[in-house]
């Protein structure tokens, strides 16, 4: 796969991982004949991306969605908002791509970049226009056209709108897709997953989101991938869903004591419908006073070890279990940043305690994201530690005691 930009950009460019994948092919109105194995290209228009003012946020999700349908992304180009340049790019890519995805430059006015480029294109080649692509969350409809045996799909530059419109278009592409499965992974980065999988990874696509990675792989490889990734490969579609399945299957209840995560663990858990079956609640003990007065963390522990310590995390856990009566609990105390770190306890440090009144597992981690990124990884790491605790203890509660 090649990636081109039409301008030289000075300065450093943000590091982006682009695992490449596919999209459905030809719409019902398309009459041309193409092989089932399809190729595609992505064109991103926008001078602000070329100049480094903002990063692109569509290449990765579009590539992964295309790949999940068995369509290879062979080239990605980032160009300026120039109608003639877009027209030239489309003609050039049509020689090697059966589908071209264009984002940006599509607006409500008749003089927007896309429509002017299409007008220019019609002067050069025979263009067949299909039905408009409906926009369920915005006003600018997408454009679906065909020329030189290539289908071109135009979407707005607004990420939420494009991602809302894209699935319905994929459904119109009658390609023969390989049977694939999605494996949620937590605790190892995309690059490390690829390294561990080796040649197997060449048949997979990777979609990072919210500090997790979804591996899309042929069904025949699932067992081997799970063996390689071990406990990092989750049983559900994501970490929270996996946690919910484990708690439900074992008839266990859960409570949380949160400091640095500020209620994010509770938020993530309650995003799943039916979470009241197993989640009793959380105490957000952001201040030391709340830790001491509500969770009964001894003042001398905070004075001696600091709020960000194994001892305090353990006491927070014991406190929330005593308050709620939950079978299991999880507690977090850390430094989300960007301030608050010291030479002894750096920004990004977190202590996590998980377990029951009889046995507690405590672990410390250090991460290097921004504040919101650290909070998210803290919260999800807490759920992962809890998952490990349940596996190691093999805890079950009978549905009907006695």
C-alpha positions in Angstrom: 0.0 0.0 0.0 1.3 3.5 -0.8 0.5 6.7 0.9 0.9 10.0 -0.9 0.6 13.7 0.1 0.5 16.4 -2.5 2.5 18.9 -0.5 5.7 18.6 1.5 4.9 19.2 5.1 7.5 20.7 7.4 8.0 19.6 11.0 7.2 16.3 12.5 4.1 14.4 11.5 2.0 12.5 14.1 2.8 8.8 14.2 -0.2 6.9 12.8 -0.6 3.1 12.4 -2.7 2.3 9.4 -3.6 -1.4 9.2 -5.3 -1.6 5.9 -8.6 -3.2 5.0 -11.7 -3.1 2.7 -15.2 -2.2 1.6 -18.1 -3.6 -0.4 -17.8 -3.3 -4.1 -20.2 -2.5 -6.8 -23.7 -1.2 -6.3 -26.8 -2.8 -7.9 -26.8 -0.2 -10.7 -23.3 -1.1 -11.7 -23.1 -3.1 -14.9 -19.4 -3.7 -15.3 -17.7 -7.0 -14.6 -15.0 -7.3 -12.0 -13.3 -10.1 -10.1 -14.4 -10.8 -6.6 -11.1 -9.9 -5.1 -11.3 -6.1 -5.0 -8.9 -3.2 -4.5 -9.6 0.3 -3.2 -8.0 3.6 -2.6 -8.8 6.4 -0.1 -8.5 10.1 -0.9 -8.5 12.6 2.0 -9.0 16.2 1.0 -8.1 19.1 3.2 -5.3 21.6 3.4 -5.5 21.7 7.2 -4.4 18.0 7.3 -1.6 18.6 4.8 -0.3 21.5 6.9 -0.4 19.5 10.1 -3.1 21.7 11.7 -5.2 18.7 12.5 -4.6 14.9 12.2 -6.7 12.7 9.9 -9.2 10.5 11.8 -10.8 8.5 9.0 -8.1 6.5 7.3 -7.9 3.9 10.1 -11.6 3.2 10.6 -12.3 3.2 6.8 -9.4 0.9 6.1 -10.5 -1.5 8.8 -14.1 -1.5 7.6 -13.0 -2.1 4.0 -10.7 -4.9 5.1 -13.4 -6.6 7.1 -15.2 -7.0 3.8 -12.2 -8.4 2.0 -11.3 -5.3 0.0 -7.7 -4.3 -0.1 -6.7 -0.7 0.4 -3.7 -0.3 -2.0 -3.2 3.4 -1.9 -4.0 6.4 0.3 -3.6 10.0 -0.8 -4.0 13.3 1.1 -4.6 16.3 -1.2 -5.6 19.9 -1.0 -9.1 21.2 -1.6 -8.6 21.7 -5.3 -11.2 20.5 -7.8 -8.8 20.0 -10.7 -6.4 18.2 -8.4 -9.1 15.9 -7.2 -10.3 15.2 -10.7 -6.8 14.3 -11.8 -6.3 12.1 -8.7 -9.5 10.2 -9.5 -8.6 9.5 -13.1 -5.1 8.3 -12.0 -6.4 6.0 -9.3 -9.1 4.5 -11.5 -6.5 2.5 -13.3 -5.6 0.5 -10.2 -8.7 0.7 -7.9 -12.2 -0.7 -8.3 -13.4 1.5 -5.4 -12.2 5.0 -4.5 -13.3 6.5 -1.2 -13.2 10.3 -1.0 -13.7 12.3 2.2 -13.8 16.1 2.7 -14.7 18.9 0.3 -18.4 17.9 0.2 -20.8 20.5 1.4 -24.3 21.9 0.8 -23.3 24.6 -1.7 -23.1 24.1 -5.5 -19.6 25.4 -5.6 -18.0 22.9 -3.1 -14.8 21.1 -4.1 -16.4 17.7 -4.8 -19.1 18.9 -7.2 -16.7 21.1 -9.1 -14.3 18.2 -9.4 -17.2 16.0 -10.7 -18.1 18.7 -13.2 -14.5 18.7 -14.4 -14.5 14.8 -14.5 -17.5 14.7 -16.7 -15.7 16.8 -19.3 -13.0 14.2 -19.5 -14.7 10.8 -19.1 -18.2 9.2 -19.2 -19.6 9.3 -15.7 -22.6 7.3 -14.5 -24.2 8.6 -11.3 -26.0 6.4 -8.8 -28.4 7.2 -5.9 -27.3 9.7 -3.3 -25.8 8.3 -0.1 -28.1 9.1 2.8 -26.7 11.0 5.8 -28.5 9.9 9.0 -26.7 12.4 11.2 -26.1 15.4 9.0 -27.3 17.4 5.9 -24.7 16.8 3.2 -25.6 13.6 1.3 -22.9 11.5 -0.2 -22.3 10.9 -3.9 -22.0 7.6 -5.6 -20.7 7.5 -9.2 -19.0 5.2 -11.7 -16.5 5.7 -14.5 -13.8 3.7 -16.2 -15.0 0.6 -14.3 -14.4 2.2 -11.0 -16.9 3.1 -8.3 -16.2 6.4 -6.5 -17.9 7.2 -3.2 -17.8 10.8 -1.8 -18.4 11.5 1.9 -18.2 14.6 4.1 -15.1 15.4 6.0 -17.0 15.2 9.3 -15.8 11.9 10.9 -19.1 11.1 12.7 -21.1 11.7 9.5 -18.9 9.6 7.3 -18.8 6.7 9.7 -22.6 6.8 10.1 -23.0 6.7 6.3 -20.4 4.2 5.4 -22.0 0.9 6.6 -25.1 1.3 4.3 -22.8 1.7 1.3 -20.8 -1.3 2.3 -23.9 -3.4 2.2 -24.4 -2.6 -1.5 -21.1 -4.1 -2.5 -21.6 -7.7 -3.7 -18.2 -9.0 -2.9 -17.4 -12.5 -1.7 -16.0 -11.9 1.7 -13.8 -14.3 3.7 -15.4 -15.7 6.9 -13.8 -13.6 9.6 -14.1 -13.2 13.3 -13.3 -10.2 15.6 -11.1 -10.8 18.7 -10.9 -8.0 21.3 -7.4 -7.6 22.8 -6.3 -5.6 25.8 -3.0 -5.0 27.5 -0.7 -5.1 24.5 -0.3 -2.5 21.8 -1.1 -3.0 18.1 2.6 -3.3 17.2 3.3 -5.9 19.8 0.2 -7.9 18.7 1.5 -7.9 15.1 5.0 -9.0 16.3 3.6 -11.9 18.3 1.4 -13.1 15.5 4.2 -13.0 13.0 3.1 -14.2 9.5 -0.4 -14.9 10.9 -0.8 -11.2 11.3 -0.5 -10.7 7.6 -4.0 -12.1 7.2 -5.4 -9.9 10.0 -6.5 -6.3 10.4 -6.2 -4.3 13.5 -8.5 -1.6 14.8 -7.4 0.3 17.9 -10.0 2.1 19.9 -10.1 3.4 23.5 -6.9 1.6 24.4 -8.2 -1.7 23.1 -7.4 -3.4 19.8 -9.9 -5.4 17.7 -8.2 -8.1 15.6 -10.2 -9.1 12.5 -9.0 -12.5 11.4 -10.0 -15.5 9.4 -12.1 -17.8 11.5 -9.7 -20.6 10.8 -7.0 -18.7 12.7 -9.0 -17.7 15.8 -7.9 -20.6 18.0 -4.2 -20.1 17.1 -4.4 -16.3 17.7 -6.0 -16.8 21.1 -3.3 -19.3 22.0 -0.6 -16.8 21.1 -2.2 -13.8 22.8 -3.3 -15.7 25.9 -5.4 -13.8 28.4 -4.9 -10.6 26.5 -7.5 -12.0 24.0 -10.9 -11.4 25.5 -14.0 -13.5 25.3 -16.4 -10.7 24.6 -16.5 -7.9 22.0 -14.5 -5.7 24.3 -13.2 -5.6 27.9 -16.3 -4.3 29.6 -18.5 -6.9 27.8 -16.0 -9.7 28.8 -16.2 -8.5 32.4 -20.0 -8.5 32.3 -20.0 -12.1 31.0 -17.7 -13.3 33.7 -19.7 -11.7 36.5 -23.0 -13.0 35.2 -21.7 -16.5 34.6 -20.4 -16.7 38.1 -23.4 -14.9 39.7 -21.0 -12.3 41.2 -21.6 -8.6 42.2 -19.1 -5.8 41.8 -18.4 -2.4 43.4 -15.7 0.2 42.7 -13.8 2.8 44.7 -12.3 5.4 42.3 -9.9 8.2 42.9 -7.9 9.1 39.8 -10.5 7.6 37.4 -13.2 9.9 38.8 -16.1 7.5 38.2 -15.0 6.3 34.8 -15.1 2.7 35.8 -18.7 3.0 36.9 -19.5 4.8 33.6 -17.9 2.1 31.4 -19.7 -0.7 33.3 -23.1 1.0 33.2 -22.8 1.7 29.4 -23.8 -2.0 29.1 -27.5 -2.7 29.3 -28.4 -4.9 32.3 -25.4 -3.9 34.3 -27.6 -3.5 37.4 -27.6 -7.3 37.5 -24.0 -7.3 38.8 -22.8 -3.7 39.4 -23.9 -2.3 42.8 -22.2 1.1 42.6 -19.0 3.1 43.1 -17.6 5.6 45.5 -15.6 8.4 43.9 -13.2 9.3 46.7 -11.2 12.0 44.9 -10.1 13.7 48.1 -8.2 12.2 51.0 -11.0 13.3 53.3 -13.5 11.2 51.4 -11.1 8.3 51.4 -10.8 8.5 55.2 -14.4 9.5 56.1 -16.4 7.3 53.6 -14.0 4.4 52.8 -12.3 4.4 56.2 -8.8 4.5 54.8 -6.6 5.0 57.9 -5.1 8.5 58.0 -1.7 7.1 58.9 -1.6 5.1 55.7 -2.0 8.2 53.6 0.6 10.1 55.7 3.1 7.3 55.6 2.7 5.9 52.1 0.9 8.7 50.2 -2.6 8.5 48.5 -1.0 6.8 45.5 0.1 3.6 47.1 -0.6 -0.1 47.4 -1.7 0.3 51.0 -4.3 3.0 50.2 -5.6 1.1 47.2 -6.1 -2.0 49.3 -7.9 0.0 52.0 -10.1 1.7 49.5 -11.2 -1.7 48.2 -11.9 -3.0 51.6 -13.9 0.1 52.3 -16.2 -0.1 49.3 -16.8 -3.8 49.9 -17.9 -3.1 53.4 -20.2 -0.3 52.3 -21.9 -2.2 49.4 -21.6 -5.8 50.4 -20.4 -6.7 46.9 -18.7 -10.1 46.3 -15.9 -8.3 44.4 -14.4 -4.8 44.2 -11.9 -2.8 42.3 -10.1 0.4 43.5 -7.9 2.9 41.7 -5.6 5.6 43.0 -3.1 7.4 40.7 -1.8 10.5 39.0 -3.5 11.2 35.7 -1.5 14.3 35.1 -0.3 16.5 33.6 0.7 17.8 37.0 1.0 16.1 40.4 3.9 13.8 39.6 7.1 13.6 41.7 10.5 11.9 41.3 9.2 9.0 43.3 5.8 8.8 41.8 5.7 9.9 38.2 2.7 11.2 36.3 0.8 8.2 34.8 1.4 6.0 37.8 -1.6 4.1 39.1 -2.2 1.5 41.9 -5.0 -0.9 41.3 -6.5 -3.3 43.9 -9.0 -5.9 42.9 -10.6 -8.8 44.8 -12.7 -9.8 47.8 -12.7 -9.4 51.5 -10.6 -12.6 51.8 -8.0 -12.0 49.1 -6.8 -8.9 47.2 -4.6 -8.6 44.1 -2.8 -5.2 43.9 -0.7 -4.1 40.9 1.0 -0.9 39.9 1.3 0.5 36.3 2.8 3.5 34.7 1.5 5.0 31.4 2.4 7.9 29.3 -0.8 9.3 27.7 -2.5 12.7 28.2 -4.8 13.1 31.1 -7.9 11.7 29.5 -5.9 8.9 27.9 -4.4 8.0 31.3 -7.8 7.9 32.9 -9.1 5.6 30.3 -6.2 3.2 30.5 -6.3 3.3 34.3 -10.0 2.4 34.3 -9.6 -0.4 31.7 -6.5 -1.7 33.4 -8.5 -2.0 36.6 -11.1 -4.1 34.9 -8.3 -6.3 33.4 -6.7 -6.8 36.8 -10.1 -7.8 38.1 -10.5 -10.3 35.2 -7.2 -11.8 36.1 -8.2 -12.1 39.7 -11.4 -13.9 38.9 -9.5 -16.3 36.5 -6.8 -17.0 39.1 -9.2 -17.5 42.0 -11.8 -19.4 39.9 -14.5 -17.7 41.9 -18.1 -18.8 41.6 -21.2 -18.0 43.6 -24.1 -20.4 43.4 -27.2 -18.8 42.0 -29.3 -20.4 44.7 -27.3 -20.7 47.9 -28.0 -23.8 49.9 
